[in-house]
Amino acid sequence: MLPSDLKAEQFAGYPPKAGQIAVAHLVTLQQLPLSFVPSLLREVIDYDFKFPAERTAIDQELVTLSSLTPAQLKDWFQAFSQLSLSPKLEKLDWINQPAQFVEQLSAYLWSTHQLDTFREAALVYGNRIQKAAPPEPVTTRRLGIAIIGQGVVSYNEPLFLNLRKHGTYFKQIKPENGVELLLAGVEARAKAHPAPYEHWYIDGGQAANHSSLLSCVSFQQMEPVRAALLKNMQAEIAKPGMGPEELRTHMARLSPTDLAIGKTGDEVLERFQVKLLTEGSGTQIFSTTFVQWTTREVLRRARAQTLLVRFAPRQRQRPMNELLSGSGGNLEVDPVGSLVDADMAAYYQWINQQRLPQSEQSSFLVWFEGHNQALVISPSLPRGSESNSALDLQGLLSLATG
């Protein structure tokens, strides 16, 4: 079936809001090429479970496309229309399984040497959409915080090397009650600027006491879900003919019910947790990987205004079969190795934060937990400098956001 044959009743299986949006823009969808429509429907079908920032982006994209004349649509999608697709792809249920279609489309385009053409067309399209519907300006300065080195007694190697040229390095920070002070500052921001999924706390271990105003994800909290997923993966791997691609497709179809995630009344966060474990590599096993991937996704998808990330020691490397089986009894952790991981992850966190709108006005703070080293990047502080100021974490946070 081709997009020109689309009918409103074919979206009856979509979640309520997703179905309404698809039907409202049916005329536009009918004019788009098959090489493009499933990529758009892949986002639309999950509309009910997306963050507000993602919903806004989908709304703006569809409104922009619906405002184009037939001639403009033809111009925008000419490169997509020129791609050659197989009859097998046309017969797939790309309406109800758009993600699976996109996977097979990618493989087909690669095998027919058309993938570069598709990527170039997608890049041009993305630039056009961004120009036609730029993101709305943020109302508060974005703040990112990374707490690294939990459990490390001493460490003599220099930290924050990748970040020092961008901010001010502090050498005399008072570490007492640092986690509590930083959480209090984040909670104050959430109280002053309340909005769903804009203020986050991610923990690689057991989450500390925190306000319900913060969206929270922790590695320890998700231990039963991680165990359920590893058991599911083991069962699938044991099946004849199961390969990496088949396993990936299987995991993409898993839902909160499949992994026994308790009903919290927050379907958006529940679906997000499932995707963290089924789409991220190593998030099921290593806490540092879990935190790094979750941080990336919170910034990319939710566009968090406030994000506090606390790394915890990860388990040491073991044979892959042991890691996947969840066996091994009491796990040995690697605090120093985790500190090294987290130091680099903090740098990635700042990079991902810089990709968001108005990044030049954002602030970033990274602290070596329990120690006197920290670094702050802020429009109000000099770059590539050092400070001997004896501040506690509350004072340092005020300096970062001042």
C-alpha positions as CSV (number, residue, x, y, z in Angstrom):
1,M,0.0,0.0,0.0
2,L,1.1,3.5,-0.8
3,P,0.6,6.7,1.3
4,S,-1.9,8.0,-1.3
5,D,-4.2,5.1,-0.3
6,L,-4.3,6.0,3.4
7,K,-7.7,6.2,5.1
8,A,-8.7,7.6,8.5
9,E,-9.9,4.2,9.8
10,Q,-6.5,2.7,9.3
11,F,-5.3,4.6,12.4
12,A,-7.9,3.1,14.7
13,G,-5.2,1.0,16.4
14,Y,-3.2,4.0,17.4
15,P,-3.3,5.4,21.0
16,P,-6.0,8.1,21.3
17,K,-4.0,11.3,20.8
18,A,-1.7,9.8,18.2
19,G,-4.8,8.6,16.1
20,Q,-6.4,12.1,16.3
21,I,-3.2,13.8,15.1
22,A,-2.7,11.3,12.2
23,V,-6.3,11.7,11.0
24,A,-6.1,15.5,11.4
25,H,-3.2,15.6,9.0
26,L,-4.3,12.8,6.7
27,V,-4.4,14.9,3.6
28,T,-0.8,15.8,4.1
29,L,0.3,12.2,4.9
30,Q,-1.3,11.1,1.6
31,Q,1.0,13.4,-0.4
32,L,4.3,12.2,1.2
33,P,6.5,9.4,-0.3
34,L,6.7,5.9,1.2
35,S,10.4,6.3,1.8
36,F,9.5,9.1,4.4
37,V,6.1,8.6,5.9
38,P,6.9,5.6,8.2
39,S,9.7,7.7,9.8
40,L,7.2,10.3,10.7
41,L,4.6,7.8,11.8
42,R,7.2,6.2,14.1
43,E,7.1,9.4,16.1
44,V,3.4,9.9,15.8
45,I,2.4,6.5,17.0
46,D,4.2,7.1,20.3
47,Y,2.8,10.6,20.7
48,D,0.7,9.7,23.8
49,F,3.9,8.5,25.6
50,K,6.3,11.3,24.6
51,F,7.6,14.2,26.7
52,P,6.0,17.7,26.2
53,A,9.0,18.9,24.2
54,E,8.7,16.0,21.8
55,R,5.0,16.5,21.4
56,T,5.6,20.2,20.6
57,A,8.2,19.2,18.0
58,I,5.8,16.7,16.3
59,D,3.0,19.3,16.3
60,Q,5.2,21.9,14.8
61,E,6.5,19.6,12.1
62,L,3.0,18.5,11.0
63,V,1.6,22.0,11.0
64,T,4.6,23.1,8.9
65,L,4.0,20.3,6.4
66,S,0.3,21.0,6.3
67,S,1.0,24.6,5.4
68,L,2.9,23.7,2.3
69,T,1.3,23.8,-1.1
70,P,1.4,20.6,-3.3
71,A,4.2,22.2,-5.3
72,Q,6.2,22.9,-2.2
73,L,5.7,19.4,-0.9
74,K,6.9,18.0,-4.2
75,D,10.0,20.2,-3.9
76,W,10.7,19.3,-0.3
77,F,10.4,15.5,-0.9
78,Q,11.7,15.1,-4.4
79,A,14.9,13.4,-3.2
80,F,12.9,10.9,-1.1
81,S,10.5,10.2,-4.0
82,Q,13.4,9.3,-6.3
83,L,14.5,6.5,-4.0
84,S,13.8,3.0,-5.4
85,L,11.9,0.7,-3.0
86,S,11.1,-3.0,-3.4
87,P,7.5,-4.4,-3.7
88,K,8.3,-6.3,-0.5
89,L,8.6,-3.1,1.5
90,E,5.3,-1.7,0.1
91,K,3.5,-4.8,1.4
92,L,4.7,-4.3,5.0
93,D,2.3,-3.0,7.6
94,W,4.2,0.4,7.8
95,I,1.1,2.0,9.3
96,N,0.9,0.0,12.5
97,Q,4.6,-1.1,12.6
98,P,6.5,2.0,11.3
99,A,9.6,1.3,13.4
100,Q,10.0,-2.2,12.0
101,F,9.5,-0.8,8.5
102,V,12.2,1.8,9.0
103,E,14.6,-0.9,10.2
104,Q,14.0,-2.9,7.0
105,L,14.1,0.2,4.9
106,S,17.6,1.1,6.2
107,A,18.9,-2.4,5.4
108,Y,17.4,-2.3,1.9
109,L,18.8,1.2,1.2
110,W,22.2,0.0,2.4
111,S,22.1,-3.1,0.2
112,T,21.1,-1.0,-2.9
113,H,23.7,1.7,-2.3
114,Q,21.0,4.4,-1.6
115,L,21.6,5.0,2.1
116,D,23.9,8.1,1.5
117,T,21.2,9.6,-0.7
118,F,18.6,9.0,2.0
119,R,20.8,10.6,4.7
120,E,21.5,13.7,2.6
121,A,17.7,14.1,1.9
122,A,17.0,13.7,5.6
123,L,19.6,16.3,6.6
124,V,18.2,18.8,4.1
125,Y,14.7,18.1,5.4
126,G,15.7,18.5,9.0
127,N,17.3,21.8,8.3
128,R,14.2,23.0,6.6
129,I,12.0,22.0,9.4
130,Q,14.2,23.6,12.0
131,K,14.2,26.9,10.0
132,A,10.5,26.8,9.5
133,A,9.7,25.9,13.1
134,P,12.6,27.0,15.4
135,P,12.4,25.8,19.1
136,E,10.7,28.2,21.5
137,P,13.1,30.2,23.8
138,V,13.6,28.8,27.3
139,T,12.3,30.8,30.2
140,T,15.1,30.0,32.6
141,R,18.8,29.4,32.2
142,R,19.4,25.7,31.8
143,L,21.4,24.0,34.6
144,G,23.3,20.7,34.5
145,I,25.0,19.1,37.5
146,A,27.2,16.0,37.6
147,I,28.4,14.4,40.8
148,I,31.2,11.9,40.2
149,G,33.5,9.7,42.3
150,Q,31.1,8.3,44.9
151,G,33.0,5.9,47.1
152,V,36.5,7.0,46.1
153,V,38.7,7.8,49.1
154,S,41.6,9.4,47.3
155,Y,42.6,10.1,43.7
156,N,45.7,12.0,42.7
157,E,45.2,12.3,39.0
158,P,43.8,15.6,37.6
159,L,40.0,15.7,36.9
160,F,37.8,17.7,34.6
161,L,40.6,18.2,32.0
162,N,38.3,18.3,29.1
163,L,36.1,21.0,30.8
164,R,38.7,23.2,32.4
165,K,39.2,25.5,29.4
166,H,35.5,26.2,29.4
167,G,35.0,27.2,33.0
168,T,36.5,27.9,36.4
169,Y,38.2,25.1,38.4
170,F,37.6,25.3,42.2
171,K,40.2,23.7,44.6
172,Q,38.9,24.5,48.0
173,I,35.2,23.5,48.0
174,K,33.7,22.4,51.3
175,P,32.2,19.0,50.7
176,E,30.0,18.6,53.8
177,N,26.4,17.8,52.9
178,G,27.2,18.4,49.3
179,V,24.6,16.1,47.8
180,E,21.9,17.4,50.0
181,L,22.7,21.0,49.2
182,L,22.8,20.4,45.4
183,L,19.5,18.5,45.6
184,A,17.9,21.4,47.6
185,G,19.0,23.8,44.9
186,V,17.5,21.7,42.2
187,E,14.3,21.3,44.1
188,A,14.1,25.1,44.6
189,R,14.3,25.6,40.8
190,A,11.6,23.0,40.3
191,K,9.4,24.8,42.8
192,A,10.0,28.2,41.3
193,H,9.5,27.0,37.7
194,P,7.1,24.0,37.9
195,A,6.6,22.1,34.6
196,P,6.3,18.4,33.9
197,Y,9.5,16.6,33.0
198,E,11.7,19.7,33.0
199,H,13.5,19.1,36.3
200,W,15.4,15.7,36.6
201,Y,17.4,13.7,39.1
202,I,19.3,10.7,37.8
203,D,21.2,8.4,40.2
204,G,23.5,5.5,39.3
205,G,22.8,3.9,42.7
206,Q,20.0,4.3,45.3
207,A,18.3,7.7,44.9
208,A,18.6,10.1,47.8
209,N,15.5,11.6,49.4
210,H,14.1,14.1,46.9
211,S,11.1,16.2,46.1
212,S,8.2,14.8,44.0
213,L,8.6,17.8,41.8
214,L,11.7,16.1,40.2
215,S,11.4,13.4,37.6
216,C,13.7,10.7,39.0
217,V,15.3,7.6,37.5
218,S,17.7,5.4,39.4
219,F,19.7,2.3,38.6
220,Q,18.8,0.6,41.9
221,Q,15.1,1.4,41.6
222,M,15.1,-0.4,38.2
223,E,16.9,-3.5,39.4
224,P,13.7,-5.7,39.2
225,V,13.1,-4.4,35.7
226,R,16.7,-5.0,34.6
227,A,16.6,-8.5,36.0
228,A,13.3,-9.2,34.1
229,L,14.8,-7.9,30.9
230,L,18.0,-9.9,31.2
231,K,15.9,-13.1,31.8
232,N,13.8,-12.2,28.7
233,M,17.0,-11.7,26.6
234,Q,18.4,-15.0,27.8
235,A,15.3,-16.8,26.8
236,E,15.3,-15.2,23.3
237,I,19.0,-15.8,22.7
238,A,18.4,-19.5,23.4
239,K,15.8,-19.8,20.6
240,P,17.1,-21.3,17.2
241,G,17.8,-18.7,14.6
242,M,17.9,-15.8,17.0
243,G,20.6,-13.3,15.9
244,P,21.4,-9.7,16.9
245,E,19.0,-8.0,14.5
246,E,16.1,-10.3,15.6
247,L,16.9,-9.7,19.3
248,R,17.0,-5.9,18.7
249,T,13.6,-6.1,17.0
250,H,12.2,-8.2,19.8
251,M,13.4,-5.7,22.5
252,A,12.0,-2.8,20.6
253,R,8.5,-4.3,20.9
254,L,8.7,-4.8,24.7
255,S,6.3,-2.8,26.9
256,P,6.2,-1.9,30.6
257,T,3.8,-4.9,31.1
258,D,6.3,-7.3,29.5
259,L,8.9,-6.2,32.1
260,A,6.6,-6.1,35.1
261,I,7.0,-2.4,35.6
262,G,4.6,-1.4,38.4
263,K,1.8,0.9,37.5
264,T,2.7,4.4,38.7
265,G,0.1,6.4,36.8
266,D,2.9,7.9,34.7
267,E,2.8,6.1,31.4
268,V,5.3,8.6,29.9
269,L,8.0,7.8,32.5
270,E,7.2,4.1,32.4
271,R,7.7,3.9,28.6
272,F,10.9,6.0,29.0
273,Q,12.3,3.5,31.5
274,V,11.7,0.6,29.1
275,K,13.4,2.4,26.2
276,L,16.4,3.2,28.4
277,L,17.0,-0.6,28.9
278,T,15.9,-1.9,25.5
279,E,17.6,0.7,23.3
280,G,20.8,1.4,25.3
281,S,23.8,-0.9,25.1
282,G,25.0,-1.9,28.6
283,T,22.4,0.0,30.5
284,Q,21.0,-3.2,31.9
285,I,24.4,-4.1,33.5
286,F,26.6,-1.1,34.2
287,S,25.4,1.7,36.4
288,T,27.8,4.3,34.7
289,T,26.5,3.3,31.3
290,F,22.9,3.5,32.5
291,V,23.4,7.0,33.9
292,Q,25.3,8.3,30.8
293,W,22.6,7.0,28.4
294,T,19.8,8.3,30.6
295,T,21.4,11.7,30.8
296,R,21.7,11.8,27.0
297,E,18.1,10.8,26.5
298,V,16.7,13.2,29.1
299,L,18.5,16.1,27.4
300,R,17.7,15.0,23.8
301,R,14.1,14.1,24.4
302,A,12.8,16.0,27.4
303,R,15.1,19.0,26.9
304,A,15.4,19.3,30.7
305,Q,15.8,22.7,32.2
306,T,17.4,21.3,35.3
307,L,19.4,18.0,35.4
308,L,21.2,16.6,38.4
309,V,23.2,13.4,37.6
310,R,24.9,11.4,40.3
311,F,27.2,8.5,39.3
312,A,27.7,5.5,41.5
313,P,30.4,2.7,41.4
314,R,29.7,0.1,38.7
315,Q,30.5,-3.6,38.9
316,R,33.8,-4.8,37.6
317,Q,34.0,-6.4,34.2
318,R,33.2,-10.2,34.1
319,P,32.6,-12.7,31.3
320,M,29.6,-11.6,29.2
321,N,27.6,-14.8,29.9
322,E,27.8,-14.0,33.7
323,L,26.8,-10.4,33.1
324,L,23.8,-11.4,31.0
325,S,22.7,-14.1,33.4
326,G,22.8,-11.8,36.4
327,S,24.7,-14.5,38.3
328,G,27.7,-14.0,40.4
329,G,26.5,-13.4,44.0
330,N,27.9,-10.3,45.7
331,L,29.3,-8.1,42.9
332,E,32.6,-6.4,43.2
333,V,32.5,-2.7,42.4
334,D,35.2,-0.5,40.9
335,P,35.0,3.0,42.4
336,V,38.2,4.4,40.8
337,G,37.4,3.0,37.4
338,S,33.9,4.4,37.8
339,L,35.3,7.8,38.6
340,V,37.3,7.8,35.3
341,D,34.2,6.8,33.4
342,A,32.1,9.4,35.1
343,D,34.7,12.2,34.5
344,M,34.4,11.6,30.8
345,A,30.6,11.2,31.0
346,A,30.3,14.6,32.7
347,Y,32.1,16.0,29.7
348,Y,29.6,14.3,27.4
349,Q,26.8,15.6,29.5
350,W,28.0,19.2,29.0
351,I,28.4,18.6,25.2
352,N,24.8,17.3,25.0
353,Q,23.6,20.2,27.0
354,Q,25.3,22.6,24.6
355,R,23.3,21.2,21.7
356,L,20.1,22.6,23.1
357,P,18.7,26.0,22.4
358,Q,20.3,29.1,24.1
359,S,23.2,27.0,25.2
360,E,25.4,30.1,25.6
361,Q,23.3,31.1,28.6
362,S,23.3,27.7,30.3
363,S,25.4,26.7,33.4
364,F,27.1,23.4,34.3
365,L,28.6,22.2,37.6
366,V,30.7,19.1,38.2
367,W,31.8,18.0,41.7
368,F,34.1,15.2,42.9
369,E,31.8,13.8,45.6
370,G,33.1,14.1,49.1
371,H,36.2,16.1,48.0
372,N,37.1,19.7,47.5
373,Q,37.4,19.7,43.7
374,A,34.7,21.1,41.4
375,L,34.3,23.0,38.2
376,V,31.7,25.5,37.0
377,I,30.9,26.7,33.5
378,S,28.7,29.8,33.5
379,P,28.3,33.0,31.4
380,S,29.3,34.9,34.6
381,L,32.5,33.1,35.3
382,P,35.9,33.3,33.5
383,R,37.0,30.4,31.3
384,G,40.2,28.5,31.8
385,S,40.8,29.9,35.3
386,E,41.2,28.5,38.9
387,S,39.8,29.7,42.2
388,N,40.8,29.1,45.8
389,S,37.5,30.4,47.1
390,A,36.3,28.3,50.1
391,L,32.7,27.8,49.2
392,D,30.2,25.1,50.2
393,L,28.1,23.5,47.4
394,Q,25.2,25.8,48.0
395,G,27.5,28.8,47.5
396,L,29.0,27.3,44.4
397,L,25.6,26.6,43.0
398,S,24.6,30.2,43.6
399,L,27.7,31.3,41.8
400,A,26.9,29.0,38.9
401,T,23.4,30.3,38.4
402,G,23.9,33.9,39.4
